[in-house]
Amino acid sequence: MTEAMVKFKPIRKNPGDVIRSEDWNRIQDDIRADLERIEDYLSKMVETVVITNVESSVGKSFSLLDVVPGEKSSYESSVMGLITKQWCLPGGEVGEICRFGVMATFDVIYYWAGAENGDKKALDITFEYVDGTTATISSLFVHERGKLRPTGDSNPYLEYLLSPNERVWYKYQATNPNPEKEVRYISFKNTQAGCTPRIGNVLHYISRIRTLKA
């Protein structure tokens, strides 16, 4: 118990008692200040969700132990972190790699990726919203998976995972262009022929707690 709480002595009023205007105004100011403090506190709260074993309605998936057609090595491990499966288009084919169902509102999403013949701006991410609209983040850099690269300035990664044969998964983040809208799908597209980006089957998103407005 703080000293202020010990010194606090409530003023009791009986039914029909008159309250002075300055007392009433002070009560209103205190209530307003408390509400502003609560709203500020809530605005800084976030919810974090990790989705594992995400499945896609399009694209091709491979085990981490599989050697993807056109490549020479696997990850030599069945699990890396929470990643158990990779989605990619073999042989550097251009097109949609995968599309994951999300059904959530969020501010930032994290995904795991890496590319054979990487170090290129080869990835587009499209957010498909429940209201039927879409938003795309284009030309995202994907680092080479065959050897750990410096994070760099172009789409820098936040973390990385190394397999027993030192193949790499990189963790990236993408900011939702419309965080107030509910996302139905998030899709990943390869735009560079000859480059083979892969997406891990784990998504992690963060949502800011939003207060209801009167």
LOKOL-485595 format. One record per residue: residue number from 1; residue in one letter; x, y, z of N, C-alpha, C, CB in turn. Coordinates in steps of 0.05 Angstrom, whole numbers. Glycine has a CB too. Layout:
BEGIN
(NUM; 'A'; (X; Y; Z); (X; Y; Z); (X; Y; Z); (X; Y; Z))
...
% end
This chain:
BEGIN
(1; 'M'; (17; -24; 0); (0; 0; 0); (18; 25; 0); (-19; 0; 24))
(2; 'T'; (13; 44; -19); (29; 68; -21); (21; 88; 0); (26; 80; -49))
(3; 'E'; (39; 108; 4); (34; 129; 24); (9; 145; 16); (58; 148; 26))
(4; 'A'; (6; 149; -11); (-18; 165; -20); (-43; 150; -13); (-16; 170; -50))
(5; 'M'; (-43; 123; -15); (-67; 108; -9); (-73; 110; 21); (-64; 79; -18))
(6; 'V'; (-53; 109; 37); (-57; 111; 66); (-69; 138; 74); (-30; 107; 81))
(7; 'K'; (-60; 160; 61); (-69; 186; 67); (-97; 192; 56); (-49; 207; 58))
(8; 'F'; (-105; 177; 36); (-131; 183; 23); (-154; 178; 42); (-134; 166; -2))
(9; 'K'; (-171; 198; 45); (-195; 195; 62); (-219; 203; 45); (-193; 213; 87))
(10; 'P'; (-236; 184; 38); (-259; 190; 22); (-278; 209; 36); (-274; 165; 14))
(11; 'I'; (-290; 227; 20); (-310; 245; 30); (-338; 233; 25); (-308; 274; 17))
(12; 'R'; (-352; 227; 46); (-378; 214; 44); (-400; 235; 42); (-383; 194; 67))
(13; 'K'; (-419; 230; 25); (-442; 248; 22); (-467; 232; 28); (-443; 261; -6))
(14; 'N'; (-486; 246; 40); (-512; 234; 45); (-532; 242; 23); (-523; 243; 73))
(15; 'P'; (-553; 227; 19); (-573; 234; -1); (-584; 262; 4); (-596; 214; -1))
(16; 'G'; (-585; 278; -16); (-595; 306; -14); (-574; 326; -8); (-616; 307; 7))
(17; 'D'; (-549; 318; -1); (-528; 337; 4); (-520; 352; -21); (-503; 323; 16))
(18; 'V'; (-513; 377; -18); (-505; 394; -41); (-475; 390; -45); (-512; 424; -36))
(19; 'I'; (-466; 388; -70); (-438; 386; -77); (-429; 412; -90); (-432; 362; -96))
(20; 'R'; (-406; 422; -81); (-396; 447; -92); (-387; 443; -121); (-373; 458; -75))
(21; 'S'; (-390; 464; -138); (-383; 462; -166); (-354; 455; -170); (-389; 488; -180))
(22; 'E'; (-336; 466; -154); (-308; 460; -157); (-302; 430; -151); (-291; 478; -139))
(23; 'D'; (-317; 419; -132); (-313; 390; -126); (-324; 373; -149); (-328; 383; -100))
(24; 'W'; (-347; 381; -159); (-358; 366; -182); (-340; 368; -207); (-386; 378; -189))
(25; 'N'; (-329; 392; -212); (-311; 395; -235); (-285; 379; -232); (-304; 424; -239))
(26; 'R'; (-275; 378; -207); (-251; 362; -202); (-256; 332; -206); (-241; 367; -173))
(27; 'I'; (-280; 323; -198); (-287; 295; -203); (-287; 289; -233); (-314; 288; -190))
(28; 'Q'; (-300; 307; -249); (-301; 303; -277); (-273; 302; -290); (-318; 324; -290))
(29; 'D'; (-255; 320; -281); (-228; 321; -292); (-213; 296; -285); (-213; 346; -281))
(30; 'D'; (-217; 286; -260); (-203; 262; -252); (-212; 238; -269); (-208; 256; -222))
(31; 'I'; (-239; 237; -273); (-249; 215; -290); (-238; 216; -318); (-280; 216; -290))
(32; 'R'; (-238; 241; -330); (-227; 244; -357); (-198; 236; -358); (-231; 273; -366))
(33; 'A'; (-182; 244; -338); (-154; 237; -338); (-150; 207; -336); (-139; 251; -315))
(34; 'D'; (-166; 194; -319); (-164; 165; -316); (-171; 151; -343); (-183; 155; -294))
(35; 'L'; (-192; 160; -356); (-200; 148; -382); (-178; 151; -403); (-226; 160; -392))
(36; 'E'; (-165; 175; -403); (-144; 179; -422); (-120; 161; -417); (-135; 209; -422))
(37; 'R'; (-114; 157; -391); (-92; 139; -384); (-98; 110; -392); (-86; 140; -354))
(38; 'I'; (-123; 102; -388); (-132; 75; -395); (-130; 71; -426); (-160; 68; -385))
(39; 'E'; (-140; 91; -440); (-140; 89; -470); (-112; 88; -480); (-155; 113; -482))
(40; 'D'; (-94; 104; -469); (-66; 104; -477); (-53; 77; -471); (-50; 126; -463))
(41; 'Y'; (-60; 65; -448); (-49; 39; -441); (-59; 17; -461); (-57; 32; -412))
(42; 'L'; (-85; 18; -466); (-96; -2; -485); (-85; 1; -513); (-127; 1; -485))
(43; 'S'; (-80; 26; -522); (-70; 30; -549); (-42; 18; -552); (-69; 60; -555))
(44; 'K'; (-28; 13; -531); (-1; 1; -532); (-1; -29; -529); (17; 14; -511))
(45; 'M'; (-25; -40; -524); (-27; -69; -521); (-29; -82; -548); (-51; -77; -503))
(46; 'V'; (-17; -105; -551); (-18; -120; -576); (-25; -149; -571); (8; -118; -592))
(47; 'E'; (-37; -162; -591); (-42; -191; -590); (-24; -204; -610); (-72; -197; -596))
(48; 'T'; (-10; -225; -603); (8; -239; -621); (-2; -268; -625); (37; -239; -610))
(49; 'V'; (-3; -277; -650); (-13; -304; -656); (7; -317; -675); (-41; -302; -670))
(50; 'V'; (13; -342; -669); (30; -359; -687); (13; -381; -698); (55; -370; -671))
(51; 'I'; (13; -384; -725); (-2; -405; -739); (18; -425; -750); (-20; -393; -761))
(52; 'T'; (17; -449; -742); (35; -470; -752); (21; -489; -771); (48; -485; -729))
(53; 'N'; (36; -504; -786); (26; -523; -805); (5; -511; -824); (13; -547; -790))
(54; 'V'; (10; -487; -833); (-8; -473; -851); (-9; -488; -878); (0; -443; -855))
(55; 'E'; (-34; -492; -888); (-37; -505; -914); (-46; -484; -935); (-59; -527; -912))
(56; 'S'; (-39; -490; -960); (-45; -472; -982); (-64; -486; -1002); (-20; -463; -996))
(57; 'S'; (-82; -471; -1013); (-101; -481; -1033); (-88; -482; -1061); (-126; -465; -1034))
(58; 'V'; (-65; -469; -1064); (-51; -469; -1090); (-21; -475; -1085); (-54; -442; -1104))
(59; 'G'; (-7; -482; -1106); (22; -485; -1104); (30; -514; -1098); (33; -467; -1084))
(60; 'K'; (56; -518; -1094); (67; -544; -1089); (83; -543; -1063); (85; -553; -1112))
(61; 'S'; (80; -564; -1046); (94; -565; -1021); (113; -588; -1021); (74; -568; -997))
(62; 'F'; (135; -585; -1005); (155; -606; -1003); (164; -608; -974); (179; -599; -1021))
(63; 'S'; (172; -632; -966); (184; -635; -940); (211; -621; -939); (187; -666; -933))
(64; 'L'; (221; -614; -916); (247; -602; -914); (269; -622; -921); (252; -591; -886))
(65; 'L'; (262; -648; -921); (281; -669; -928); (282; -674; -958); (275; -695; -914))
(66; 'D'; (262; -663; -973); (261; -667; -1002); (281; -649; -1016); (232; -661; -1012))
(67; 'V'; (293; -660; -1037); (308; -643; -1055); (288; -633; -1077); (332; -659; -1068))
(68; 'V'; (283; -608; -1077); (264; -596; -1096); (275; -600; -1124); (259; -566; -1090))
(69; 'P'; (258; -608; -1143); (267; -612; -1171); (282; -588; -1181); (243; -618; -1189))
(70; 'G'; (305; -593; -1193); (321; -571; -1204); (342; -561; -1184); (304; -548; -1212))
(71; 'E'; (342; -572; -1160); (361; -564; -1140); (379; -588; -1132); (347; -553; -1114))
(72; 'K'; (400; -583; -1116); (419; -604; -1110); (419; -613; -1081); (446; -595; -1118))
(73; 'S'; (405; -599; -1064); (407; -606; -1035); (381; -599; -1021); (430; -591; -1022))
(74; 'S'; (375; -615; -1000); (352; -609; -982); (362; -594; -958); (338; -636; -974))
(75; 'Y'; (345; -592; -938); (354; -580; -912); (366; -601; -893); (330; -566; -899))
(76; 'E'; (364; -626; -901); (375; -648; -884); (364; -648; -856); (405; -646; -883))
(77; 'S'; (339; -640; -853); (325; -640; -828); (295; -639; -833); (334; -616; -809))
(78; 'S'; (280; -654; -817); (251; -654; -822); (237; -630; -809); (239; -680; -811))
(79; 'V'; (251; -617; -790); (239; -595; -775); (261; -574; -771); (226; -604; -748))
(80; 'M'; (254; -549; -775); (272; -526; -768); (255; -505; -754); (286; -514; -794))
(81; 'G'; (260; -502; -728); (243; -485; -712); (215; -497; -712); (243; -456; -723))
(82; 'L'; (195; -481; -722); (168; -491; -725); (161; -498; -754); (148; -469; -715))
(83; 'I'; (181; -496; -771); (177; -501; -800); (179; -531; -805); (197; -486; -817))
(84; 'T'; (159; -542; -818); (159; -571; -825); (155; -576; -855); (138; -586; -809))
(85; 'K'; (148; -554; -869); (142; -558; -898); (148; -532; -912); (111; -565; -902))
(86; 'Q'; (156; -534; -937); (162; -511; -954); (144; -511; -979); (192; -511; -962))
(87; 'W'; (136; -487; -986); (120; -483; -1010); (137; -468; -1031); (94; -467; -1004))
(88; 'C'; (140; -479; -1055); (155; -466; -1076); (147; -476; -1103); (186; -470; -1071))
(89; 'L'; (156; -461; -1124); (152; -469; -1151); (179; -478; -1162); (140; -446; -1169))
(90; 'P'; (182; -504; -1167); (208; -515; -1175); (219; -503; -1201); (207; -545; -1178))
(91; 'G'; (245; -501; -1203); (257; -493; -1228); (255; -463; -1233); (245; -507; -1250))
(92; 'G'; (250; -447; -1214); (249; -418; -1218); (225; -409; -1234); (273; -409; -1231))
(93; 'E'; (203; -424; -1232); (178; -417; -1246); (166; -392; -1234); (158; -440; -1246))
(94; 'V'; (156; -375; -1251); (143; -350; -1242); (113; -356; -1237); (146; -327; -1263))
(95; 'G'; (102; -345; -1215); (74; -348; -1209); (69; -349; -1179); (63; -373; -1222))
(96; 'E'; (43; -355; -1173); (35; -356; -1144); (47; -380; -1131); (5; -356; -1142))
(97; 'I'; (62; -376; -1109); (75; -397; -1095); (56; -411; -1076); (99; -386; -1078))
(98; 'C'; (41; -395; -1061); (21; -407; -1042); (2; -385; -1034); (36; -418; -1017))
(99; 'R'; (-20; -394; -1022); (-41; -376; -1012); (-51; -387; -986); (-64; -371; -1033))
(100; 'F'; (-47; -373; -964); (-54; -382; -938); (-79; -368; -928); (-31; -378; -918))
(101; 'G'; (-98; -383; -917); (-122; -372; -904); (-115; -361; -876); (-145; -392; -903))
(102; 'V'; (-123; -337; -870); (-117; -325; -845); (-142; -318; -829); (-100; -299; -849))
(103; 'M'; (-160; -302; -841); (-185; -293; -827); (-179; -279; -801); (-203; -317; -822))
(104; 'A'; (-165; -256; -803); (-158; -241; -779); (-151; -213; -787); (-133; -254; -764))
(105; 'T'; (-153; -195; -768); (-143; -167; -772); (-116; -166; -758); (-163; -146; -761))
(106; 'F'; (-96; -153; -771); (-70; -151; -759); (-55; -128; -771); (-54; -177; -762))
(107; 'D'; (-34; -119; -757); (-18; -96; -766); (7; -106; -781); (-10; -79; -742))
(108; 'V'; (20; -126; -770); (45; -137; -781); (44; -167; -782); (69; -127; -764))
(109; 'I'; (54; -178; -804); (56; -207; -806); (85; -215; -811); (37; -218; -829))
(110; 'Y'; (93; -237; -799); (120; -247; -802); (119; -274; -817); (134; -251; -775))
(111; 'Y'; (138; -278; -836); (138; -302; -851); (167; -312; -855); (125; -298; -879))
(112; 'W'; (170; -338; -860); (197; -349; -864); (201; -355; -894); (201; -375; -847))
(113; 'A'; (224; -347; -905); (229; -350; -933); (259; -353; -938); (218; -327; -949))
(114; 'G'; (266; -359; -962); (293; -362; -972); (291; -370; -1001); (310; -383; -954))
(115; 'A'; (313; -367; -1016); (310; -373; -1044); (335; -387; -1055); (306; -347; -1060))
(116; 'E'; (330; -407; -1072); (351; -418; -1089); (357; -398; -1111); (343; -447; -1100))
(117; 'N'; (383; -392; -1116); (390; -371; -1134); (376; -345; -1126); (382; -378; -1164))
(118; 'G'; (379; -339; -1100); (366; -316; -1088); (382; -290; -1090); (359; -322; -1060))
(119; 'D'; (378; -274; -1069); (389; -247; -1068); (377; -230; -1090); (420; -247; -1070))
(120; 'K'; (351; -232; -1093); (337; -217; -1114); (310; -207; -1103); (332; -235; -1139))
(121; 'K'; (300; -186; -1116); (274; -175; -1109); (253; -192; -1124); (271; -144; -1116))
(122; 'A'; (247; -215; -1112); (232; -235; -1127); (204; -241; -1116); (247; -260; -1127))
(123; 'L'; (196; -227; -1095); (172; -235; -1081); (151; -213; -1080); (178; -244; -1052))
(124; 'D'; (127; -219; -1087); (103; -202; -1082); (86; -215; -1061); (87; -197; -1109))
(125; 'I'; (75; -199; -1043); (56; -208; -1023); (30; -193; -1027); (67; -204; -994))
(126; 'T'; (8; -209; -1030); (-18; -197; -1034); (-36; -203; -1010); (-31; -206; -1060))
(127; 'F'; (-49; -183; -999); (-69; -186; -978); (-96; -185; -991); (-66; -164; -956))
(128; 'E'; (-112; -206; -988); (-139; -207; -998); (-158; -204; -974); (-145; -234; -1014))
(129; 'Y'; (-175; -183; -975); (-192; -176; -952); (-220; -188; -955); (-193; -146; -949))
(130; 'V'; (-233; -190; -933); (-260; -201; -932); (-279; -184; -949); (-270; -203; -903))
(131; 'D'; (-274; -158; -951); (-292; -141; -967); (-288; -143; -997); (-289; -112; -958))
(132; 'G'; (-269; -161; -1005); (-264; -165; -1034); (-242; -149; -1046); (-289; -159; -1048))
(133; 'T'; (-230; -130; -1030); (-208; -114; -1040); (-182; -128; -1035); (-208; -86; -1027))
(134; 'T'; (-161; -119; -1049); (-134; -130; -1045); (-113; -107; -1043); (-127; -149; -1069))
(135; 'A'; (-90; -114; -1032); (-68; -96; -1031); (-42; -112; -1034); (-67; -79; -1004))
(136; 'T'; (-23; -102; -1050); (1; -118; -1056); (26; -102; -1049); (2; -125; -1086))
(137; 'I'; (44; -116; -1036); (71; -106; -1031); (90; -119; -1052); (81; -111; -1001))
(138; 'S'; (102; -104; -1069); (117; -115; -1091); (147; -114; -1088); (109; -100; -1116))
(139; 'S'; (161; -131; -1102); (190; -131; -1105); (205; -133; -1079); (198; -106; -1120))
(140; 'L'; (196; -152; -1062); (210; -156; -1037); (235; -173; -1041); (191; -170; -1016))
(141; 'F'; (256; -165; -1029); (282; -179; -1032); (281; -206; -1016); (305; -162; -1022))
(142; 'V'; (291; -227; -1028); (293; -253; -1015); (322; -262; -1016); (275; -274; -1028))
(143; 'H'; (333; -268; -992); (361; -275; -990); (366; -304; -1000); (371; -272; -961))
(144; 'E'; (391; -308; -1008); (400; -335; -1017); (398; -355; -994); (428; -333; -1028))
(145; 'R'; (387; -378; -999); (384; -399; -978); (409; -416; -975); (360; -416; -984))
(146; 'G'; (426; -416; -996); (449; -434; -996); (471; -427; -977); (460; -437; -1023))
(147; 'K'; (472; -401; -970); (493; -392; -951); (483; -367; -937); (520; -386; -966))
(148; 'L'; (488; -365; -911); (478; -343; -896); (488; -316; -907); (486; -346; -866))
(149; 'R'; (470; -298; -911); (476; -271; -921); (473; -250; -900); (458; -265; -946))
(150; 'P'; (487; -228; -902); (482; -205; -884); (453; -195; -888); (502; -182; -889))
(151; 'T'; (442; -185; -867); (413; -177; -869); (409; -155; -889); (403; -168; -842))
(152; 'G'; (427; -135; -891); (425; -114; -912); (403; -94; -907); (421; -127; -939))
(153; 'D'; (399; -76; -926); (379; -55; -924); (354; -61; -939); (391; -29; -934))
(154; 'S'; (355; -80; -958); (332; -86; -974); (317; -110; -962); (340; -92; -1004))
(155; 'N'; (293; -104; -951); (277; -125; -937); (294; -140; -917); (264; -144; -958))
(156; 'P'; (305; -127; -898); (323; -140; -878); (308; -162; -863); (335; -120; -859))
(157; 'Y'; (322; -184; -858); (309; -205; -842); (314; -200; -812); (321; -233; -849))
(158; 'L'; (297; -212; -795); (298; -208; -766); (312; -230; -752); (270; -205; -755))
(159; 'E'; (309; -255; -762); (322; -278; -751); (329; -297; -773); (303; -293; -730))
(160; 'Y'; (344; -318; -767); (350; -338; -787); (353; -365; -773); (375; -331; -803))
(161; 'L'; (349; -387; -788); (353; -414; -779); (372; -428; -798); (326; -430; -778))
(162; 'L'; (391; -443; -787); (411; -457; -803); (405; -487; -801); (440; -451; -795))
(163; 'S'; (405; -501; -823); (401; -530; -823); (428; -544; -818); (389; -540; -850))
(164; 'P'; (428; -570; -814); (454; -584; -810); (474; -579; -832); (449; -614; -807))
(165; 'N'; (465; -576; -857); (483; -570; -879); (485; -541; -886); (475; -586; -904))
(166; 'E'; (476; -524; -866); (478; -495; -867); (461; -482; -889); (507; -487; -870))
(167; 'R'; (439; -495; -896); (419; -481; -913); (403; -463; -894); (401; -502; -928))
(168; 'V'; (392; -442; -905); (382; -420; -888); (352; -415; -892); (397; -395; -892))
(169; 'W'; (338; -410; -870); (311; -398; -871); (314; -370; -858); (290; -415; -855))
(170; 'Y'; (302; -350; -870); (302; -323; -860); (274; -314; -851); (314; -303; -881))
(171; 'K'; (272; -300; -829); (247; -290; -820); (244; -260; -827); (244; -293; -789))
(172; 'Y'; (223; -255; -843); (218; -227; -852); (192; -217; -840); (216; -226; -883))
(173; 'Q'; (187; -191; -842); (162; -180; -834); (150; -163; -857); (165; -162; -809))
(174; 'A'; (123; -162; -857); (109; -146; -877); (87; -131; -862); (97; -163; -900))
(175; 'T'; (84; -105; -868); (64; -89; -855); (38; -89; -872); (74; -59; -852))
(176; 'N'; (16; -96; -859); (-10; -96; -873); (-18; -68; -881); (-32; -109; -854))
(177; 'P'; (-22; -63; -907); (-29; -36; -916); (-56; -26; -905); (-30; -36; -946))
(178; 'N'; (-74; -45; -898); (-101; -38; -887); (-106; -53; -862); (-123; -44; -909))
(179; 'P'; (-94; -45; -840); (-96; -61; -815); (-124; -61; -803); (-77; -50; -795))
(180; 'E'; (-141; -43; -812); (-168; -42; -801); (-187; -62; -815); (-180; -14; -805))
(181; 'K'; (-177; -74; -837); (-193; -94; -852); (-186; -122; -844); (-189; -90; -882))
(182; 'E'; (-205; -140; -845); (-200; -168; -839); (-188; -182; -864); (-226; -183; -830))
(183; 'V'; (-166; -195; -860); (-152; -209; -882); (-163; -237; -885); (-121; -210; -877))
(184; 'R'; (-171; -244; -909); (-181; -271; -914); (-158; -289; -923); (-203; -271; -936))
(185; 'Y'; (-142; -280; -942); (-119; -295; -952); (-94; -277; -953); (-125; -308; -979))
(186; 'I'; (-71; -289; -950); (-46; -276; -957); (-32; -294; -976); (-29; -270; -931))
(187; 'S'; (-24; -283; -999); (-12; -300; -1020); (16; -289; -1027); (-29; -300; -1046))
(188; 'F'; (33; -308; -1036); (61; -302; -1042); (66; -309; -1071); (81; -317; -1023))
(189; 'K'; (79; -292; -1086); (83; -296; -1115); (113; -292; -1122); (66; -277; -1132))
(190; 'N'; (124; -310; -1138); (151; -307; -1148); (149; -291; -1174); (164; -335; -1153))
(191; 'T'; (166; -270; -1176); (165; -253; -1200); (191; -254; -1216); (160; -224; -1191))
(192; 'Q'; (211; -270; -1207); (237; -270; -1220); (242; -299; -1231); (259; -262; -1201))
(193; 'A'; (242; -302; -1257); (248; -328; -1270); (276; -336; -1263); (244; -326; -1300))
(194; 'G'; (279; -362; -1256); (305; -373; -1249); (311; -371; -1220); (326; -358; -1264))
(195; 'C'; (296; -356; -1205); (298; -354; -1175); (276; -371; -1163); (297; -324; -1165))
(196; 'T'; (282; -386; -1143); (262; -404; -1131); (258; -397; -1101); (270; -433; -1134))
(197; 'P'; (242; -377; -1095); (235; -371; -1067); (218; -394; -1056); (220; -344; -1064))
(198; 'R'; (222; -399; -1030); (205; -418; -1016); (194; -404; -991); (220; -444; -1008))
(199; 'I'; (170; -412; -983); (156; -400; -960); (151; -423; -940); (129; -387; -968))
(200; 'G'; (159; -418; -915); (154; -438; -894); (125; -438; -885); (172; -433; -870))
(201; 'N'; (117; -461; -874); (88; -464; -866); (83; -454; -838); (80; -493; -868))
(202; 'V'; (94; -430; -832); (89; -417; -806); (85; -387; -811); (114; -422; -787))
(203; 'L'; (64; -376; -799); (58; -348; -800); (56; -337; -771); (33; -342; -816))
(204; 'H'; (64; -313; -767); (63; -301; -741); (53; -272; -745); (91; -302; -726))
(205; 'Y'; (30; -265; -733); (21; -238; -737); (16; -224; -711); (-5; -237; -754))
(206; 'I'; (17; -197; -712); (13; -180; -688); (-9; -160; -694); (40; -166; -680))
(207; 'S'; (-28; -159; -676); (-50; -141; -678); (-50; -121; -655); (-77; -156; -679))
(208; 'R'; (-53; -96; -661); (-55; -75; -640); (-84; -76; -629); (-48; -47; -651))
(209; 'I'; (-86; -75; -603); (-113; -74; -591); (-126; -47; -597); (-111; -78; -560))
(210; 'R'; (-150; -47; -608); (-163; -23; -616); (-188; -19; -598); (-172; -23; -645))
(211; 'T'; (-190; 5; -587); (-213; 12; -569); (-236; 20; -586); (-205; 34; -549))
(212; 'L'; (-260; 13; -577); (-285; 20; -591); (-291; 50; -586); (-308; 3; -581))
(213; 'K'; (-298; 63; -608); (-305; 92; -606); (-335; 95; -603); (-295; 107; -631))
(214; 'A'; (-343; 113; -587); (-371; 118; -582); (-383; 131; -607); (-376; 135; -557))
% end
